[in-house]
Amino acid sequence: MAEEVFAATSQNRLRLADLLDRLTDEQWEAPSLCAGWRVREVAGHLLQPFEVGFGRFFVAALRFRGDTDRVVDHYARVLARRPPEEIVGALRARAAARVSPLRVGPMGPFAETCVHLRDIARPLGLADDVLPGHWRLLLDYLTSEGVAPALVPPGRLDGLRMEAADGSWSRGEGALLAGPLEALGMAATGRTAALADLAGPGVELLRRRLR
């Protein structure tokens, strides 16, 4: 499984590099789906797994009194100061980097490549996406008991039956939440913009929880 996840993460980093390489200066400064981050900050954040080691992160965490969200935001903004071509080059050069953070393992960086690609592409109206198989792999993880709370907090998906519109994936019991694999993955990770692409009584249930 780890080999499959590492390979998929590498593919997605290259897809992200290709996407970012095509963007205009204005698009780099456009808002992403990540609150408070432009496309530039999301791109900078994607470098963090192999640019910021545990020791450096730990020291910053002491500075921010243990608030890991603030540490992540800090490094996203620091790395985002690099020229776009440098960020793109780093993603390509380190695409095959095997990063396995504590507690989340290789699924953490993999999830970020899937979700953050669409955090960039969705608000820009771009169709760039990861492979359907990558979304199925990610959704299996997001709906598992071992999912990282930072991705899916406890209780968010309780009482929901999630189904891919093409019938290629389903999980859970309860109110139906159906639609494209990408929209299911984005909604599960808290992106309310994806709810417009989903159908079923589970949509309003999840909308209330995401508020």
VENPEHU-V800531 format. One record per run of one state. SS is the DSSP state (H for helix, E for strand, L for the rest). FROM is the first residue (numbers start at 1). LEN is the number of residues. If there is no record, write none. Layout:
ss: <SS & SS>
from: <FROM & FROM>
len: <LEN & LEN>
//
This chain:
ss: <L & H & L & H & L & E & L & E & H & L & H & L & H & L & H & L & H & L & E & L & E & H & L & H & L & E & L & E & L & E & L & H & L & H & E & L & H & L>
from: <1 & 2 & 23 & 25 & 29 & 31 & 32 & 38 & 39 & 46 & 48 & 52 & 54 & 64 & 68 & 81 & 84 & 94 & 101 & 102 & 105 & 106 & 125 & 132 & 143 & 160 & 165 & 170 & 172 & 175 & 180 & 181 & 189 & 192 & 198 & 200 & 202 & 211>
len: <1 & 21 & 2 & 4 & 2 & 1 & 6 & 1 & 7 & 2 & 4 & 2 & 10 & 4 & 13 & 3 & 10 & 7 & 1 & 3 & 1 & 19 & 7 & 11 & 17 & 5 & 5 & 2 & 3 & 5 & 1 & 8 & 3 & 6 & 2 & 2 & 9 & 1>
//
